[in-house]
Structures are given as C-alpha cells and as structure tokens.
Amino acid sequence: MKVLVFGHSGQVATELRALDGDDVQITALARADADLTDPAACAAAINAHAPDAVINAAAYTAVDKAESDAEKAQISNADAPAAMARACAERDIPFVSISTDYVFSGAGDTPWVPADPADPQGVYGRTKRDGEVAIVKAGGRYAVLRTSWVVSAHGNNFVKTMLRLGAEHETLTIVADQIGGPTGAAEIAPACIAIAKTLVSEPEKSGVYHFSGAPDTNWADFARTIFDAANIQCAVTDIPSSDYPTPAKRPLNSRLDCTMTEAAFGISRPDWRASLTHILTQLDFPED
C-alpha cells in the first residue's frame, strides 16, 4: 500500500515515516514539497504521486500565534485539507486527516463523542473545525481523527518541555484544571494506517472518530508522572488556568470518547504511561 503523508518532521509524520516497509510504503512531503498555504499544490501532489491512500499529518498548530495569524491558519487547517479531500475523492482513495479536541468548547466533564456539536473557542479550533466540515463535504472515503495532547521523542511537546524545565528548577507551577488524554504520536501513526487500510475495503466506515490516550489526567499530574519516570526531583504545585493566561483559551475538558473508533477499527485507547516509557527510552532516560 502506497501512502502519501503530508508532513515530514512533525511528531506524527516522523512516526509515520518510521513505519515505511514492505507492507506500507510511506512518502512524506515536507513544506518544500507541498506547502499547506498553497492548497492547489497539495492537490497536485496527490495526483502526481498517485498513492493508494493519503494521511494529512500537517497543520498550523501554533495555537496562540493563530489568534493573530488567522488567515494563514485558515488556509493551512481548512483550505488545504479541503483540497486534499477533493483530490482523494476524485481518485476514490482513503483520506485520513488528524484533527483536535480544540473543536469543542471544553465545557463540562463528560467525554466528547464525535457527534457532539463543535464549538471552538479560538482561531486554531475554528480553522480545524472548518477543515473537518470541508473533508466531510468532499464526499470521498475519509476519516477525521481527533486526538489530544500529542507527545513523542520528537519536536516540541509537553514531555520534552517538562524534562527540560524539571532539570532546571526545583519546583514548577502547572495547570491542574485542564483534563484530557495524553496521546503518543507513535500510537497515532499506526492507527492512521489501520484506518486507511480499512477504508479501502469498507468505505462505509468513513466518518469522524476520536483517539486519545488513557487514563484521562491533568497537566500537573502528567508532569508528576514524567518526573517520577525520569528520576527528576522537581516538585509540582497545582494552579488553575486563570493563573496562566494565554492568548488562546485552552479547553478545560479535553476528554474524548473513543468507543466508536474501537468498534469500527478495533483500535483501543493506548495507555499513555506505556507511551511515556517508550519516549523516555528513546531520549535515553534511565528507568527506575
């Protein structure tokens, strides 16, 4: 199966490239190959490579910067995936696009199901929501896979930030009222491949799905687990989100109900603690 991936050095794209082999041949496009700010070029890349499936692992993910850069975020997160989805629909091949918990309001404490109304509270979430709507409208074989709190040994993410800050400070104040499921990029990548393979033979399973790590936690407790696993002596003090203001509002409730994903594709929620162990091993942190 030939899979064309939009994204090259991002967390999920890096893990997708690692899956290249006899069964799945991965071609990953960097920005120089297909820039998200040029949707027509993205569609042209699909036609030029003639893949069996396409995975969009690229996005404008600078959540705070998006508040002042809405036009670029809209093109990258909505217009480009729309062009990709239409190109895939024309070729009748599966299109899997990664989305986010930010499409929801973040209210309440009940896990979000895919059918819940989207109510994004910022530019990033709104542009990702618009991308989802466009993908569905394209009418092809598709899966929108919403995930949350992505971490890996690559790029910038919470685990790597905590490892750095924990080594530099004796105490840290971390937000404790945002709840969600940390998700390893190394788990998202094979999930995307499995979904794409299923859509080849079962296009009726096209739809919006959720995939996040378990169990749900908060950022402060996640930090404590990281420090314990990495043998870092850094105390964590819980604070509310109001004590750490950011240009873009963060959702307090990022819990995602992933039962539809397991029912349709046999993919269960991964244990993020196992993902963390794998990440620390990759980063050469000794175990207890």
Secondary structure, 3 states (H helix, E strand, C coil): CEEEEECCCCHHHHHHHCCCCCCCEEEEECCCCCCCCCHHHHHHHHHHHCCCEEEECCCCCCHHHHCCCHHHHHHHHHHHHHHHHHHHHHHCCCEEEEEEHHHCCCCCCCCECCCCCCCCCCHHHHHHHHHHHHHHHHCCCEEEEEECCEECCCCCCHHHHHHHHHHHCCEEEEECCCEECCEEHHHHHHHHHHHHHHHHHCHHHCEEEECCCECCEEHHHHHHHHHHHCCCCCEEEEECHHHCCCCCCCCCEECECCHHHHHHHCCCCCEHHHHHHHHHHHCCCCCC
